[in-house]
Amino acid sequence: MLSEYLPILILLVFAAAFAFGSLILSHFIGPKKYSDVKGEPYESGIKPSMDARIRFSVKFYIIAVLFIVFDIEVVFLYPWAVVYKELISMGMFIFVEMLVFIAILLFGYLYLWKRGAFEWE
């Protein structure tokens, strides 16, 4: 039974060897000259007006993560809506389950709103 997984193991070994080999080879072969021009960010040929490595507020990352979480959760509604007519044979169970799911999302959203997580300041 383990012999069936041998091709996958060989593929993983080759992929890892290629990845690490490419990194090591590029380290030894690649150019190592540093200049100020190389360190500048490319902005369509325009001289940068400020440093590209500015610090963002943690609030920015929190809002981004919250957007991703709620966006991914809402994406789960689409497959449910597509197969809803086939699942209706289960009765009201599937509908109530989705209402519970939406209620949990709504509760989480209202909680975060009340705590001020969406305030940009």
C-alpha positions in Angstrom: 0.0 0.0 0.0 2.8 2.4 0.7 4.3 1.7 -2.7 1.4 3.6 -4.2 2.6 6.8 -2.6 6.2 6.4 -3.8 5.7 8.6 -7.0 4.3 11.4 -4.8 7.3 11.1 -2.5 9.7 11.2 -5.4 7.9 14.3 -6.8 8.1 16.0 -3.4 11.8 15.2 -3.1 12.5 16.5 -6.7 10.5 19.7 -6.0 12.3 20.4 -2.7 15.7 19.7 -4.3 14.9 22.0 -7.2 13.7 24.8 -4.9 16.7 24.6 -2.6 19.1 24.0 -5.4 17.8 27.1 -7.3 18.2 29.3 -4.1 21.7 28.1 -3.4 22.8 28.3 -7.0 21.4 31.9 -7.4 23.2 32.9 -4.2 26.6 31.8 -5.6 26.1 32.8 -9.2 24.0 35.9 -8.9 25.5 39.4 -8.8 26.3 40.9 -5.4 26.7 44.6 -6.2 24.6 46.9 -4.2 24.0 50.5 -5.2 21.6 53.3 -4.1 19.8 53.0 -7.4 19.0 49.4 -6.8 17.7 50.1 -3.4 15.2 52.6 -4.6 11.6 51.5 -5.4 10.6 51.7 -9.0 7.7 54.2 -9.4 7.3 54.5 -13.2 10.5 56.3 -13.5 9.6 59.1 -11.1 11.9 59.8 -8.2 10.4 58.7 -5.0 9.2 61.5 -2.8 9.5 59.5 0.5 10.8 56.3 1.9 9.0 53.2 0.6 9.4 51.5 3.9 6.9 53.5 5.9 5.2 52.0 8.9 1.5 51.2 8.7 -0.7 51.4 11.7 -1.7 48.0 13.2 -5.3 49.1 12.7 -4.8 48.8 8.9 -3.8 45.1 9.2 -6.7 44.4 11.6 -9.2 45.8 9.2 -7.6 43.9 6.3 -7.8 40.6 8.3 -11.4 41.3 9.3 -12.3 42.0 5.7 -10.7 38.7 4.6 -12.5 36.7 7.4 -15.9 38.1 6.6 -15.4 37.9 2.9 -14.4 34.2 3.0 -17.3 33.4 5.3 -19.8 35.1 2.9 -18.3 33.1 0.1 -19.7 30.0 1.8 -23.2 31.3 1.1 -22.8 30.9 -2.7 -22.5 27.1 -2.9 -25.4 26.8 -0.4 -27.6 29.0 -2.6 -26.7 27.0 -5.7 -27.7 23.6 -4.3 -30.5 24.9 -2.1 -33.3 23.4 -4.2 -31.7 19.9 -4.0 -31.2 20.2 -0.3 -34.8 21.3 0.4 -35.7 17.7 0.6 -34.0 17.7 4.1 -36.8 20.0 5.2 -36.2 23.2 7.2 -33.0 21.9 8.7 -30.7 23.3 6.0 -32.4 26.6 6.1 -32.2 26.9 9.9 -28.5 25.9 9.8 -27.8 28.8 7.3 -29.8 31.2 9.5 -27.6 30.2 12.4 -24.5 30.7 10.3 -25.7 34.2 9.2 -26.6 35.0 12.8 -23.1 34.1 14.0 -21.6 36.3 11.3 -23.9 39.2 12.1 -23.2 38.9 15.8 -19.5 38.9 15.2 -19.8 41.9 12.9 -21.9 43.9 15.4 -19.5 43.0 18.2 -16.5 44.3 16.2 -18.5 47.4 15.2 -19.4 48.1 18.9 -15.8 47.6 20.0 -14.6 50.1 17.4 -12.6 47.7 15.3 -13.7 49.5 12.1 -12.8 53.0 13.2 -10.0 54.2 11.0 -8.8 57.2 13.1 
